[in-house]
C-alpha cells in the first residue's frame, strides 16, 4: 500500500509520525519551522488515518513507513514520533539502526509493552462508547484524556476532527469486511478467521531497542497517563544514546499544547544531532 504523505524543504531528512488520535495534520505547527531550519520534512498518514485508507488485512505501520522512505530514496533520517508514532519510530530504529540519524519521541509508546491499568481502563471506556454508537462521546473522551489545559480551543477542535475522521474511516472498513464475510457464508468466514489467527500468531518478535545507536530525546508530560511517563523515563536504560526530559505542564500531546515551547526543543536537538 502507498500511504499518503507530504514532503517539503531541503537538507537532512526529518520524518514526522503522528499519534493515534491525530493524523499528519497534527504537525502543521512544526511543518514550516522545520523546513525553514534547513531540513527536508516528510510526514505521512498511517492506515485508517487522514487520507490513507484503512487496512483490510494484516499489515505493519512500520513496514509502510519503510516502504515510503525507500520509495523516496531516503538514506538516513531523524524520526520524530508522537505517542503511537513514537512507538513506530522505535520499531523502525531497532529494525534498521542504519536508518535513524536521531530520534525525538514525544510521549511515545513502546513496542511489546502491555498497557497498564489506567490505559486499559481508557480502552474499555472508549470501546463501550463506540459499541454504543456514541462516536461524539468517544471523541470527547480522547480530547479530554490526551490534551492538557494549555491546549487552546482551535487545537481541541482540530483533534476532534482528526479523531472523528479516523473513527469513521476505520469503522466503515470494519463494516465492509464484516459484510463481505457474511456474504461469503459462515463456512468461508470461519476459514478466513482461522487464517487470520494463524497470521497473527506468526508475527515477528518484538524489536530489540538496545540495537538503536542514534541519539534519542524522550519527552514525557508530567500530567500524562502513567504508562507513557514510565516509558520515557525508562528509555535511557534501554537505548545507550537516550536522554529523558519531562515537561511539567504537559499532558500527552505537548507539540499541540505548547508548540511555541516544543518546536524550539525539537529544532535545538536536531541542530545538535540530526546531521551527525
Backbone bond lengths (Angstrom), bond angles and torsions (degrees), N, CA, C in turn:
res aa  C-N    CA-C-N  psi(-1)  N-CA   C-N-CA  omega(-1)  CA-C   N-CA-C  phi
1 X - - - 1.472 - - 1.522 110.38 -
2 X 1.326 116.20 142.87 1.455 121.91 173.33 1.524 108.08 -97.36
3 X 1.318 117.00 119.54 1.464 120.35 -179.87 1.527 109.56 -90.00
4 X 1.319 116.11 151.00 1.459 121.94 -178.62 1.533 109.99 -70.09
5 X 1.318 116.10 142.82 1.467 119.23 -177.91 1.514 110.45 -155.31
6 X 1.341 115.49 164.25 1.465 124.50 170.03 1.518 107.38 -123.93
7 X 1.336 114.39 154.11 1.465 120.28 179.72 1.516 108.20 -146.44
8 X 1.325 116.73 131.46 1.450 120.18 179.27 1.523 109.93 -152.68
9 X 1.314 116.79 164.62 1.460 122.01 174.56 1.508 114.46 81.37
10 X 1.324 115.29 173.43 1.465 122.80 178.84 1.517 109.16 -136.50
11 X 1.332 114.98 145.25 1.454 120.79 -179.37 1.509 111.13 129.13
12 X 1.337 118.51 -163.83 1.462 121.51 175.90 1.530 110.11 -56.72
13 X 1.309 116.16 143.05 1.459 120.31 -173.87 1.519 111.69 -82.93
14 X 1.335 115.28 135.52 1.460 124.01 174.05 1.526 106.97 -121.44
15 X 1.331 116.79 129.06 1.461 122.16 -179.10 1.525 108.64 -113.00
16 X 1.332 116.55 125.65 1.457 122.91 -177.28 1.530 109.48 -104.13
17 X 1.336 116.87 123.33 1.465 123.11 -176.20 1.529 108.53 -118.07
18 X 1.315 116.12 122.28 1.462 121.39 -168.99 1.526 113.24 -82.49
19 X 1.322 115.15 165.36 1.460 122.44 178.61 1.527 110.17 -77.81
20 X 1.326 115.97 171.35 1.449 121.40 -179.25 1.514 114.51 -78.88
21 X 1.323 118.78 -3.08 1.467 121.31 175.60 1.522 111.33 -109.50
22 X 1.315 117.13 1.55 1.462 121.57 -177.07 1.530 109.61 -129.57
23 X 1.314 115.92 -165.95 1.451 122.67 169.75 1.528 106.66 -143.39
24 X 1.313 117.54 -165.63 1.468 118.28 -171.61 1.527 113.00 -64.29
25 X 1.332 117.00 -15.50 1.468 119.65 177.82 1.522 112.78 -67.84
26 X 1.340 118.01 -15.61 1.464 119.13 179.20 1.532 111.40 -62.50
27 X 1.339 116.57 -19.11 1.464 120.51 -177.79 1.524 112.75 -92.69
28 X 1.346 117.94 8.44 1.469 119.72 179.45 1.518 112.27 -53.71
29 X 1.336 117.01 -33.80 1.465 120.91 -175.03 1.528 112.85 -78.75
30 X 1.339 117.72 -14.72 1.463 121.72 177.75 1.531 112.59 -110.72
31 X 1.304 116.58 -17.84 1.465 123.88 -170.30 1.532 112.28 -53.07
32 X 1.311 117.17 -58.03 1.456 120.25 -175.94 1.523 111.33 -72.85
33 X 1.319 117.51 -34.55 1.471 119.85 179.57 1.525 111.13 -60.95
34 X 1.328 117.40 -40.32 1.462 120.65 179.26 1.520 111.34 -68.63
35 X 1.329 116.63 -40.11 1.465 119.20 177.33 1.528 110.35 -64.73
36 X 1.331 116.50 -42.27 1.469 120.57 179.79 1.526 111.71 -65.51
37 X 1.345 116.58 -26.31 1.467 120.33 179.94 1.526 112.38 -80.29
38 X 1.333 117.33 -1.99 1.461 120.33 174.37 1.513 115.17 101.68
39 X 1.321 117.00 33.45 1.465 120.70 179.86 1.524 110.93 -123.62
40 X 1.329 114.28 148.72 1.458 119.73 164.77 1.531 106.11 -81.89
41 X 1.325 117.29 125.09 1.455 121.61 -173.07 1.532 109.20 -115.39
42 X 1.324 115.52 129.06 1.465 122.62 177.54 1.524 107.71 -122.95
43 X 1.325 117.33 132.32 1.460 121.03 173.26 1.525 107.74 -134.35
44 X 1.312 117.03 147.63 1.460 120.61 -174.38 1.523 110.34 -140.00
45 X 1.341 115.01 163.82 1.462 122.38 174.00 1.528 108.54 -104.99
46 X 1.334 117.29 127.28 1.460 120.22 171.59 1.530 109.31 -67.14
47 X 1.310 115.71 167.44 1.465 120.09 179.82 1.537 110.05 -61.63
48 X 1.337 114.32 134.40 1.458 120.11 179.59 1.510 113.76 83.97
49 X 1.333 117.69 8.81 1.462 122.30 -179.86 1.527 109.25 -129.73
50 X 1.334 116.05 147.44 1.459 120.12 175.72 1.510 111.84 55.51
51 X 1.326 116.06 -123.42 1.467 121.63 -176.02 1.524 113.53 -99.73
52 X 1.327 117.83 5.75 1.470 120.50 178.10 1.526 109.74 -95.49
53 X 1.338 118.28 127.20 1.467 119.99 179.10 1.523 111.90 -60.85
54 X 1.316 115.81 158.13 1.464 120.67 176.88 1.523 110.23 -70.72
55 X 1.319 116.36 154.00 1.453 121.20 177.03 1.521 111.22 -72.26
56 X 1.325 115.78 150.60 1.467 120.95 179.10 1.522 111.88 -116.44
57 X 1.313 117.73 8.01 1.460 122.71 178.70 1.509 108.81 -165.63
58 X 1.334 117.69 -174.75 1.468 120.25 -179.99 1.538 111.37 -58.93
59 X 1.303 116.33 137.70 1.461 120.72 178.27 1.515 108.76 -158.92
60 X 1.330 115.71 172.61 1.461 122.38 178.66 1.522 108.30 -132.67
61 X 1.335 116.75 125.09 1.460 119.76 176.31 1.526 110.77 -62.06
62 X 1.323 117.05 -36.40 1.462 119.89 178.07 1.520 110.89 -62.35
63 X 1.336 117.09 -41.97 1.465 120.37 177.33 1.525 110.68 -62.53
64 X 1.332 116.53 -40.36 1.469 119.73 179.43 1.528 110.87 -61.78
65 X 1.329 116.98 -42.85 1.468 120.18 179.93 1.522 110.28 -66.81
66 X 1.329 117.20 -41.67 1.470 120.11 177.53 1.527 110.85 -60.27
67 X 1.329 116.08 -43.01 1.467 119.81 178.37 1.526 110.73 -60.94
68 X 1.332 116.55 -41.98 1.457 120.09 178.21 1.519 111.22 -62.11
69 X 1.341 116.97 -48.77 1.464 120.05 -177.42 1.525 111.45 -65.02
70 X 1.319 116.99 -37.43 1.468 119.61 176.87 1.526 110.48 -64.46
71 X 1.341 116.52 -39.62 1.469 119.92 -179.98 1.521 111.80 -66.92
72 X 1.338 116.70 -28.73 1.461 121.16 178.84 1.527 112.32 -85.95
73 X 1.327 116.67 -6.01 1.456 120.40 -178.93 1.507 113.79 73.63
74 X 1.341 116.67 26.35 1.460 121.14 -179.57 1.524 110.04 -76.58
75 X 1.328 116.35 122.32 1.452 119.89 178.92 1.520 111.43 -84.21
76 X 1.335 116.22 -64.23 1.460 121.83 177.12 1.511 108.55 -124.69
77 X 1.315 115.54 149.80 1.458 119.47 -177.42 1.514 110.00 -150.94
78 X 1.322 115.60 151.02 1.457 120.99 167.49 1.520 107.53 -85.92
79 X 1.316 116.47 130.62 1.455 122.33 -178.74 1.521 108.76 -103.71
80 X 1.325 116.21 122.11 1.459 122.25 178.07 1.526 107.62 -116.36
81 X 1.317 116.63 116.00 1.451 120.34 -175.33 1.513 112.64 -127.52
82 X 1.334 115.73 137.08 1.464 122.15 175.78 1.516 108.87 -106.45
83 X 1.332 117.37 125.02 1.459 122.92 174.92 1.527 111.24 55.04
84 X 1.347 118.21 -114.51 1.463 120.25 179.14 1.533 110.92 -59.69
85 X 1.338 116.91 -36.37 1.460 119.50 176.63 1.517 112.42 -61.48
86 X 1.348 117.16 -31.81 1.458 120.45 174.75 1.513 111.87 -67.58
87 X 1.318 116.51 -36.65 1.459 120.69 176.00 1.529 110.68 -62.37
88 X 1.334 116.29 -43.47 1.458 120.45 177.14 1.524 110.57 -63.35
89 X 1.328 116.94 -40.84 1.467 120.84 178.86 1.521 111.16 -60.88
90 X 1.331 117.38 -42.38 1.461 120.72 178.07 1.529 110.92 -62.74
91 X 1.320 116.71 -42.16 1.466 119.32 178.79 1.526 111.09 -63.46
92 X 1.316 117.14 -43.79 1.461 120.75 178.70 1.526 111.41 -60.32
93 X 1.340 115.90 -46.98 1.464 120.02 -176.94 1.518 111.98 -67.42
94 X 1.334 117.75 -32.59 1.461 120.83 178.78 1.527 111.24 -74.54
95 X 1.312 116.80 -38.13 1.459 120.68 -179.95 1.516 112.18 -75.70
96 X 1.333 116.36 -35.70 1.462 121.37 -177.44 1.532 109.67 -130.30
97 X 1.340 117.56 72.02 1.472 119.35 -176.97 1.519 113.55 -55.67
98 X 1.320 116.75 -30.18 1.466 119.87 -178.94 1.523 112.50 -69.83
99 X 1.330 116.60 -17.06 1.466 120.60 -179.07 1.518 112.28 -77.89
100 X 1.334 117.54 -36.87 1.466 122.01 -169.40 1.525 111.63 -87.26
101 X 1.324 116.71 114.30 1.460 121.17 173.47 1.518 110.35 -79.29
102 X 1.333 116.78 -34.51 1.465 122.79 178.69 1.523 107.24 -165.29
103 X 1.342 115.28 163.85 1.458 121.85 179.37 1.521 109.56 -130.82
104 X 1.333 116.17 135.32 1.455 122.07 169.09 1.525 106.35 -123.01
105 X 1.326 116.75 115.70 1.458 122.49 -173.29 1.525 109.01 -116.57
106 X 1.327 116.10 114.67 1.462 121.95 -178.03 1.519 108.89 -102.93
107 X 1.341 115.51 102.52 1.475 120.94 179.34 1.534 110.10 52.98
108 X 1.312 115.82 51.98 1.462 121.73 -170.71 1.522 112.97 -78.12
109 X 1.332 114.13 152.09 1.447 120.37 165.20 1.519 109.48 -79.70
110 X 1.327 116.47 172.66 1.465 121.46 -178.76 1.518 109.82 -131.76
111 X 1.326 118.18 126.35 1.467 120.23 179.42 1.525 111.43 -56.68
112 X 1.325 115.71 133.99 1.458 121.00 175.36 1.511 115.80 82.43
113 X 1.308 118.46 -5.27 1.466 120.48 -177.64 1.532 109.67 -87.62
114 X 1.332 118.51 121.97 1.465 119.85 178.70 1.524 110.58 -71.44
115 X 1.339 117.62 148.74 1.465 119.86 -179.81 1.518 112.16 -68.98
116 X 1.330 116.11 145.83 1.454 121.93 176.53 1.516 111.12 -82.89
117 X 1.342 117.56 179.60 1.469 121.32 -176.09 1.521 114.10 -56.94
118 X 1.318 117.57 -42.04 1.467 120.78 -177.42 1.523 110.88 -65.62
119 X 1.324 116.83 -42.30 1.458 120.34 -179.29 1.528 111.23 -71.52
120 X 1.329 117.05 -36.19 1.463 119.96 176.63 1.527 110.90 -64.55
121 X 1.330 116.70 -40.32 1.466 120.72 179.24 1.527 110.29 -63.27
122 X 1.329 116.66 -41.43 1.464 120.05 176.15 1.523 110.54 -60.31
123 X 1.329 116.89 -45.69 1.454 120.81 -178.87 1.516 112.69 -61.05
124 X 1.329 116.61 -40.76 1.465 120.10 178.69 1.533 110.64 -64.50
125 X 1.336 115.72 -42.49 1.465 119.21 -179.43 1.521 110.65 -64.56
126 X 1.314 116.72 -42.65 1.460 120.62 178.64 1.529 110.53 -63.15
127 X 1.334 117.80 -45.32 1.461 121.37 179.11 1.523 111.55 -60.01
128 X 1.331 116.76 -42.38 1.464 120.37 -179.29 1.524 111.16 -61.92
129 X 1.328 116.63 -41.38 1.462 120.12 -179.47 1.529 111.15 -67.63
130 X 1.326 116.29 -40.50 1.465 119.34 179.74 1.521 110.61 -67.47
131 X 1.324 116.75 -43.11 1.466 119.88 178.79 1.526 111.39 -63.37
132 X 1.321 117.27 -30.08 1.468 121.31 177.27 1.526 112.00 -79.75
133 X 1.317 117.36 -4.62 1.459 121.34 179.90 1.506 114.63 80.74
134 X 1.327 117.81 13.25 1.466 121.39 -177.85 1.528 109.80 -99.18
135 X 1.326 115.03 74.99 1.461 119.40 -177.67 1.525 112.20 -65.79
136 X 1.328 116.64 -34.64 1.461 118.78 -179.46 1.525 110.66 -62.12
137 X 1.329 116.91 -41.50 1.465 119.60 178.27 1.519 110.77 -67.58
138 X 1.328 117.38 -36.44 1.469 120.50 177.26 1.518 110.94 -64.65
139 X 1.328 116.28 -39.89 1.461 120.23 176.44 1.526 110.45 -62.66
140 X 1.329 116.96 -46.75 1.462 120.02 -178.91 1.520 111.79 -64.43
141 X 1.337 117.02 -34.82 1.461 120.21 175.58 1.522 110.28 -58.34
142 X 1.323 116.86 -43.98 1.461 120.65 179.86 1.524 111.73 -67.18
143 X 1.314 116.88 -42.18 1.467 119.79 -179.94 1.527 110.66 -61.99
144 X 1.329 116.86 -45.66 1.467 120.14 -177.44 1.524 112.38 -72.20
145 X 1.334 117.31 -30.34 1.469 120.45 -179.00 1.517 111.93 -76.34
146 X 1.334 117.49 -39.65 1.457 120.12 -167.93 1.515 114.96 -102.39
147 X 1.334 118.27 -18.65 1.464 120.29 178.42 1.519 110.30 -104.32
148 X 1.318 116.69 131.96 1.456 121.83 178.66 1.513 112.27 -84.44
149 X 1.325 117.87 177.16 1.475 122.42 -175.85 1.517 113.57 -65.23
150 X 1.332 118.33 -17.84 1.457 119.48 -179.26 1.527 112.97 -78.60
151 X 1.327 118.21 -11.88 1.465 120.65 178.01 1.524 109.55 -72.61
152 X 1.339 116.42 132.04 1.462 119.05 -178.36 1.529 110.82 -83.53
153 X 1.335 115.81 175.07 1.464 121.09 -175.88 1.527 111.66 -62.47
154 X 1.324 116.84 -37.48 1.469 120.08 -179.93 1.529 110.58 -63.97
155 X 1.321 116.41 -40.73 1.463 120.41 178.44 1.516 110.89 -65.82
156 X 1.313 117.37 -43.30 1.469 120.64 179.02 1.531 111.26 -60.54
157 X 1.318 115.97 -41.35 1.463 118.98 179.62 1.529 110.74 -67.77
158 X 1.328 117.28 -36.35 1.465 120.33 177.85 1.529 110.64 -63.41
159 X 1.336 117.32 -43.31 1.460 120.42 178.39 1.528 110.31 -65.53
160 X 1.334 117.30 -38.22 1.475 120.14 176.05 1.530 110.49 -56.93
161 X 1.331 115.95 -47.75 1.468 119.71 -178.16 1.526 111.25 -61.97
162 X 1.318 116.38 -44.98 1.467 119.81 -178.17 1.525 111.69 -65.92
163 X 1.352 117.24 -44.13 1.456 120.58 -178.84 1.527 110.78 -68.36
164 X 1.328 117.25 -43.04 1.464 120.21 179.55 1.530 110.20 -60.56
165 X 1.317 116.72 -43.86 1.463 120.60 179.41 1.525 111.08 -61.20
166 X 1.331 116.92 -43.71 1.466 120.35 179.01 1.522 111.32 -61.54
167 X 1.331 116.83 -45.22 1.464 120.21 176.98 1.527 110.55 -56.76
168 X 1.318 116.93 -47.78 1.459 120.86 -176.11 1.521 111.88 -63.78
169 X 1.328 116.96 -43.83 1.466 120.85 -179.58 1.530 110.80 -65.65
170 X 1.321 116.48 -45.33 1.461 119.94 -176.44 1.522 111.85 -70.03
171 X 1.330 117.84 -40.12 1.462 120.25 178.87 1.523 111.25 -68.32
172 X 1.325 117.90 -36.37 1.459 120.47 176.64 1.527 110.76 -64.26
173 X 1.328 116.81 -39.38 1.465 119.92 178.42 1.521 111.23 -66.41
174 X 1.335 116.31 -41.84 1.467 119.57 177.74 1.527 111.42 -61.51
175 X 1.326 117.06 -40.74 1.463 120.66 179.16 1.521 110.75 -65.76
176 X 1.337 117.14 -40.96 1.461 120.29 179.71 1.526 111.03 -62.93
177 X 1.333 116.47 -40.02 1.465 120.16 178.70 1.524 110.25 -66.31
178 X 1.336 116.93 -44.24 1.465 121.04 179.76 1.527 111.13 -62.97
179 X 1.333 116.82 -41.41 1.459 120.55 179.22 1.522 111.27 -64.47
180 X 1.339 116.22 -40.21 1.463 120.03 179.74 1.525 111.21 -65.41
181 X 1.331 116.27 -40.65 1.466 119.73 178.93 1.524 110.98 -66.51
182 X 1.334 116.12 -38.69 1.465 119.70 178.78 1.525 110.79 -64.75
183 X 1.326 117.02 -37.54 1.458 120.93 -179.92 1.520 112.14 -67.82
184 X 1.317 117.03 -28.58 1.457 121.41 -179.93 1.521 112.49 -77.89
185 X 1.325 116.15 -15.67 1.465 119.18 -179.40 1.507 111.12 99.64
186 X 1.323 116.42 154.37 1.453 122.10 -174.01 1.513 112.79 -63.75
187 X 1.326 118.58 -36.21 1.464 120.30 -177.36 1.521 110.90 -65.08
188 X 1.342 115.82 -46.27 1.455 118.99 178.42 1.516 110.58 -67.14
189 X 1.336 116.40 -34.11 1.460 119.32 178.11 1.507 112.03 -63.71
190 X 1.349 117.16 -41.42 1.458 120.19 178.42 1.512 110.85 -64.21
191 X 1.342 116.30 -39.29 1.465 119.77 178.59 1.523 110.87 -62.50
192 X 1.352 115.42 -42.31 1.464 119.16 178.92 1.516 111.13 -65.36
193 X 1.351 116.54 -39.09 1.462 119.53 178.54 1.513 110.52 -61.84
194 X 1.317 117.30 -42.13 1.461 120.34 -179.73 1.510 111.59 -63.72
195 X 1.347 115.58 -39.16 1.466 118.87 178.68 1.520 110.08 -64.80
196 X 1.345 116.82 -40.39 1.460 120.04 179.17 1.508 111.64 -62.10
197 X 1.335 117.50 -41.29 1.457 120.52 178.77 1.519 111.11 -64.05
198 X 1.331 115.91 -38.63 1.456 118.84 179.73 1.525 110.55 -64.29
199 X 1.354 116.35 -41.69 1.459 119.09 179.43 1.520 110.89 -65.69
200 X 1.342 116.23 -40.57 1.463 119.28 179.47 1.520 110.75 -62.27
201 X 1.328 116.44 -36.71 1.457 119.98 -179.56 1.507 113.48 -72.15
202 X 1.345 116.50 -14.49 1.462 120.65 -177.41 1.524 112.00 -101.45
203 X 1.322 117.56 20.08 1.455 121.13 -179.55 1.523 110.30 -63.86
204 X 1.356 117.24 147.08 1.465 119.74 179.50 1.519 111.05 -66.57
205 X 1.331 117.07 158.73 1.468 119.65 179.75 1.528 111.30 -63.91
206 X 1.337 115.17 157.88 1.459 119.54 179.26 1.525 110.32 -63.39
207 X 1.327 117.77 143.53 1.464 120.57 -177.34 1.522 112.22 -65.65
208 X 1.297 115.81 147.85 1.460 123.04 179.13 1.532 108.64 -89.44
209 X 1.329 116.45 104.77 1.462 120.26 -174.96 1.525 112.27 -66.30
210 X 1.316 118.16 -20.32 1.463 119.95 179.38 1.533 111.94 -67.87
211 X 1.330 117.19 -13.06 1.470 120.78 176.95 1.527 111.57 -74.92
212 X 1.317 117.14 -16.69 1.465 120.48 -177.94 1.524 109.44 -72.59
213 X 1.331 116.32 125.25 1.471 119.65 -179.73 1.524 111.70 -117.52
214 X 1.332 116.59 12.41 1.461 120.73 -179.19 1.520 111.13 -88.08
215 X 1.335 117.97 149.66 1.466 119.80 170.97 1.526 109.63 -57.71
216 X 1.322 116.26 141.28 1.458 120.53 -174.27 1.521 110.52 -138.96
217 X 1.323 116.58 128.00 1.455 122.63 173.80 1.522 107.56 -107.25
218 X 1.328 116.59 113.23 1.464 122.36 -179.45 1.522 108.52 -104.48
219 X 1.316 116.19 110.90 1.460 122.37 -176.10 1.525 109.42 -103.81
220 X 1.323 116.17 134.90 1.470 120.79 174.76 1.520 109.03 -125.90
221 X 1.337 114.81 161.54 1.451 121.30 175.69 1.520 109.78 -108.32
222 X 1.310 117.80 132.07 1.460 120.94 -176.48 1.524 112.51 -63.99
223 X 1.326 117.92 -20.90 1.462 121.94 -178.65 1.527 112.91 -104.59
224 X 1.321 116.63 12.65 1.459 121.87 -176.81 1.529 111.29 -81.00
225 X 1.333 115.59 168.32 1.465 121.67 171.14 1.527 108.86 -57.01
226 X 1.321 116.98 141.55 1.462 121.86 -172.43 1.521 112.45 -58.03
227 X 1.334 118.42 -34.93 1.471 120.77 -179.79 1.523 111.15 -50.98
228 X 1.318 116.46 -50.02 1.452 120.70 -173.08 1.526 112.00 -74.17
229 X 1.317 117.05 -30.83 1.459 119.45 174.93 1.526 110.23 -66.14
230 X 1.328 116.96 -41.90 1.463 120.73 179.50 1.523 111.39 -66.59
231 X 1.329 116.87 -39.49 1.466 119.94 179.38 1.524 110.25 -60.42
232 X 1.325 117.03 -51.27 1.464 120.41 -177.80 1.524 111.39 -61.27
233 X 1.333 116.83 -43.47 1.467 120.45 -179.52 1.519 111.65 -65.74
234 X 1.336 117.31 -28.69 1.457 120.66 -177.12 1.516 115.31 -88.58
235 X 1.322 118.38 -13.48 1.463 120.24 -175.60 1.534 113.94 -63.80
236 X 1.346 120.75 -35.96 1.471 118.20 177.40 1.522 113.95 -59.53
237 X 1.326 117.96 -25.22 1.463 120.08 176.97 1.520 112.08 -79.04
238 X 1.327 117.08 -17.80 1.460 121.86 -177.77 1.520 113.26 -101.58
239 X 1.349 116.16 -30.28 1.459 121.57 -176.59 1.523 108.37 -119.42
240 X 1.317 118.42 117.65 1.474 120.52 -174.67 1.523 114.18 -55.74
241 X 1.343 117.93 -33.94 1.458 119.78 -176.19 1.506 114.88 -97.32
242 X 1.335 117.75 20.70 1.467 119.92 -174.47 1.524 111.84 -97.94
243 X 1.339 115.23 146.26 1.459 120.72 168.59 1.522 108.57 -134.34
244 X 1.309 115.92 150.62 1.453 122.00 -173.60 1.519 110.45 -110.97
245 X 1.339 116.06 135.56 1.463 122.54 174.41 1.521 107.36 -129.90
246 X 1.335 116.75 126.76 1.465 119.89 175.62 1.520 109.20 -106.67
247 X 1.333 115.48 131.04 1.462 121.86 178.81 1.518 108.80 -93.85
248 X 1.320 116.88 118.23 1.463 121.18 -171.98 1.519 113.18 -64.59
249 X 1.330 118.30 -24.73 1.462 123.05 -175.24 1.527 113.05 -95.25
250 X 1.337 118.06 -12.98 1.465 120.90 -165.39 1.524 113.14 -87.54
251 X 1.337 113.87 153.72 1.452 120.82 169.77 1.528 106.91 -102.89
252 X 1.324 119.42 -111.02 1.469 119.77 -173.83 1.524 113.78 -110.81
253 X 1.327 118.52 -17.77 1.466 120.98 -176.27 1.529 109.93 -125.90
254 X 1.329 117.06 65.62 1.468 120.12 -173.19 1.514 114.47 -61.17
255 X 1.333 118.87 -29.81 1.467 120.19 -179.80 1.519 111.46 -67.38
256 X 1.339 117.28 -20.89 1.459 121.98 175.18 1.527 111.83 -95.77
257 X 1.326 116.69 -30.52 1.464 120.79 -175.55 1.523 111.61 -73.78
258 X 1.335 116.77 -47.76 1.470 120.88 177.21 1.529 109.60 -135.64
259 X 1.333 117.15 72.87 1.474 119.13 -178.25 1.523 113.19 -59.84
260 X 1.328 117.80 -30.66 1.461 120.31 -178.59 1.524 112.09 -65.44
261 X 1.343 117.52 -22.59 1.462 120.89 176.53 1.523 112.10 -96.28
262 X 1.322 116.54 -37.05 1.460 119.64 -173.36 1.528 111.78 -78.37
263 X 1.324 118.01 -36.57 1.462 119.46 179.73 1.534 111.74 -59.77
264 X 1.337 121.03 -46.96 1.469 119.87 175.36 1.532 112.84 -63.58
265 X 1.333 117.37 -31.54 1.462 119.82 176.23 1.526 110.13 -61.88
266 X 1.330 115.81 -42.28 1.466 120.82 179.35 1.524 110.94 -68.30
267 X 1.331 116.85 -50.93 1.464 119.01 -176.06 1.527 111.44 -65.87
268 X 1.329 117.72 -33.03 1.464 119.75 176.25 1.523 111.90 -64.41
269 X 1.333 116.67 -42.64 1.456 120.25 177.48 1.535 110.81 -65.19
270 X 1.331 116.76 -40.66 1.466 119.84 179.33 1.526 111.32 -64.21
271 X 1.312 117.00 -40.53 1.469 120.03 -179.64 1.517 111.10 -60.46
272 X 1.310 115.77 -31.26 1.470 119.92 -178.74 1.522 112.46 -85.03
273 X 1.340 117.95 -31.25 1.462 119.72 -168.43 1.521 116.47 -125.55
274 X 1.332 119.47 -23.17 1.460 119.43 -167.21 1.515 114.20 -71.43
275 X 1.324 117.76 -19.49 1.471 119.75 -176.98 1.517 112.72 -105.56
276 X 1.334 117.74 12.25 1.463 119.34 -175.01 1.519 110.33 -67.42
